[in-house]
């Protein structure tokens, strides 16, 4: 593999590790946010509805007492009771739907059904006393103590217990949300550290591989340079020898030339002598 491919491959691996770390962090943050939003949107609203049930029942009791103690304003108190009945039904229905839709414990649903049943009994007992009161107020007061007051006390106690259960579940969910957040944060830290270590290991491997490849290339280049230098030296030596041979050849040629000239001169002298002799 070439150096360029190694560098590109290492860069791609680091980018993948970075993407994994970022994705893990994004997933962790979203999961924590979802759990927190679910806790705020569901559990806090359920607690609020339970508190509203307590307030509504207290208002019912106040209107009913006002009806018994103030005969002149009975209609006003009766109208107030009807408003509280309607508010109770709306709040209890909303709370029951929330418990069913978010998979809360069966204990909550059972207790809420008991509260709704007690509310209906309490409402019927009140309506009975109201009817009796129109004919005999004293008898209505006596029946109230025997039939309405026990239901009122039981209803208040049941709502108080339900409130305690809701608060306990909310506290448990707070602990769960905190624990989940810590676990997810640790997971994100572990993934980030692992990505960092793997990235450093890959970088070290690629660097070492490239260094080894460069070292081998350097050795090969040095060996080639030595061979080239030796070849060049040999060529220079051969060129020097050739120049020497050329010089020697030139000298020999000059000697031959001089000898030829001398021979020519001797031949010319002999020819002159021959003519003179003839």
NUTILO-628620 format. One record per residue (C-alpha): residue in three letters; x, z, y. Coordinates in steps of 0.2 Angstrom, whole numbers, plus 2048, in hexadecimal, padded with zeros to 3 digits. Layout:
! NUTILO-628620
ALAXZY ...
END
This chain:
! NUTILO-628620
UNK800800800 UNK8077FB811 UNK80A80881F UNK7FC801829 UNK7EF80381B UNK7F5815818 UNK7F381A82A UNK7E281282B UNK7DD81A81A UNK7E282B820 UNK7D9829831 UNK7C9824827 UNK7CA83381C UNK7CD83F82B UNK7BE837833 UNK7B383A823 UNK7B984C823 UNK7B484E835 UNK7A3846832 UNK7A0852823 UNK7A586182E UNK79A85B83D UNK78B858831 UNK78D869829 UNK78D87183A UNK77E867840 UNK77486B830 UNK77987E831 UNK77387F844 UNK763876840 UNK75F881831 UNK76389183B UNK75888A849 UNK74A88683D UNK74A897835 UNK74A89F846 UNK73C89584D UNK73289883D UNK7358AB840 UNK7308AA852 UNK72189E84F UNK71A8A6840 UNK71F8B883E UNK71E8BD850 UNK70D8B5852 UNK7068BE842 UNK70C8CE849 UNK7038CA859 UNK6F38C6850 UNK6F48D6847 UNK6F68DF857 UNK6E78D685E UNK6DC8DB84F UNK6E08ED853 UNK6DC8EB865 UNK6CC8E1861 UNK6C68EF855 UNK6CA8FC862 UNK6BF8F286E UNK6B18F1861 UNK6B290485F UNK6B1907872 UNK6A28FB874 UNK699903866 UNK69C91586D UNK69690F87D UNK686908875 UNK68391986D UNK68792487C UNK68091988A UNK66E914885 UNK66B90C896 UNK67A8FF894 UNK6778FB882 UNK6758E8885 UNK6868E788E UNK68F8F0880 UNK6868E6873 UNK68C8D687B UNK69D8DD87C UNK69C8E1869 UNK6978CF865 UNK6A68C886F UNK6B28D4865 UNK6AA8CE855 UNK6AE8BC859 UNK6BF8C085E UNK6C28CA84E UNK6BD8BB844 UNK6C78AE84D UNK6D78B984C UNK6D58BE83A UNK6D28AC836 UNK6E18A683F UNK6EC8B3837 UNK6E58AF825 UNK6E989D828 UNK6FB8A182E UNK6FE8AC81E UNK6F789E813 UNK70189081B UNK71289981C UNK7128A080A UNK7138B280F UNK7118C0803 UNK7018C37F9 UNK7008D57FF UNK6FD8CF811 UNK6EF8C380B UNK6E78D1801 UNK6E88DE80F UNK6E18D281C UNK6D28CE810 UNK6CF8E080E UNK6CF8E2821 UNK6C38D3823 UNK6B78DB816 UNK6B88EC81F UNK6B48E482F UNK6A58DC828 UNK69F8EC821 UNK6A28F5832 UNK6998E883B UNK68A8E982F UNK68A8FC831 UNK68A8FA844 UNK67C8EE844 UNK6728FA839 UNK675909845 UNK6708FE854 UNK6608FA84B UNK65C90C847 UNK661911859 UNK653907860 UNK647912857 UNK650923855 UNK66092685F UNK663937857 UNK66292F846 UNK66D92184B UNK67A92E850 UNK67993783F UNK67A927835 UNK689922840 UNK69393183B UNK68F92E828 UNK69191B827 UNK69A913836 UNK6A8920839 UNK6AF920827 UNK6B090D828 UNK6B790D839 UNK6C5919834 UNK6C990F824 UNK6C98FF82E UNK6D590683B UNK6E090D82D UNK6E08FD824 UNK6E58F3833 UNK6F3900837 UNK6FA8FE825 UNK6F98EB827 UNK7038EC837 UNK7108F682F UNK7128E9821 UNK7138DB82D UNK7218E4837 UNK72A8E8827 UNK7298D6822 UNK72F8D0833 UNK73E8DC832 UNK7428D6821 UNK7418C4827 UNK74C8C8836 UNK7598CF82A UNK7578BF81F UNK7598B482E UNK7698BD834 UNK7708BC822 UNK76C8AA821 UNK7748A6831 UNK7848AF82C UNK7858A681B UNK782895824 UNK78F899831 UNK79C89E823 UNK79788E81A UNK79B884829 UNK7AB88D82C UNK7B188A81A UNK7AC87881B UNK7B687682B UNK7C587F824 UNK7C5875814 UNK7C386581E UNK7D286A829 UNK7DD86E81A UNK7D885E811 UNK7DC854821 UNK7ED85D823 UNK7F185A810 UNK7EC847812 UNK7F6846822 UNK80584E81A UNK80484380A UNK802833815 UNK811838820 UNK81C83C811 UNK81782B809 UNK81A822819 UNK82B82B81B UNK83082780A UNK82B81580C UNK83581481C UNK84481C815 UNK84480F806 UNK842801813 UNK85080881D UNK85C80980E UNK8577F8809 UNK85A7F281B UNK86B7FA81B UNK8707F380B UNK86A7E2811 UNK8747E4821 UNK8847E9817 UNK8827D980C UNK87F7CE81C UNK88F7D6824 UNK8997D3814 UNK8937C1814 UNK8977BF826 UNK8A87C6824 UNK8AB7BA815 UNK8A57AC820 UNK8B17B182E UNK8BF7B2821 UNK8BB7A181A UNK8BA79A82C UNK8CB7A1830 UNK8D279A820 UNK8CB789824 UNK8D278A836 UNK8E378E82F UNK8E277F823 UNK8DD774831 UNK8EB77983B UNK8F777682C UNK8F0765829 UNK8F276183C UNK90476683B UNK90775C82B UNK8FF74D833 UNK90A74F843 UNK91974F837 UNK91474082E UNK91173783F UNK92273B845 UNK92A736834 UNK920725835 UNK927723847 UNK939726841 UNK93771A832 UNK93070D83E UNK93F70F84A UNK94B70E83B UNK9426FE835 UNK9436F7846 UNK9566FB847 UNK9596F3836 UNK94F6E383B UNK9596E284B UNK9696E4841 UNK9646D7835 UNK9616CA842 UNK9716CE84A UNK97A6CB83A UNK9716BB837 
END
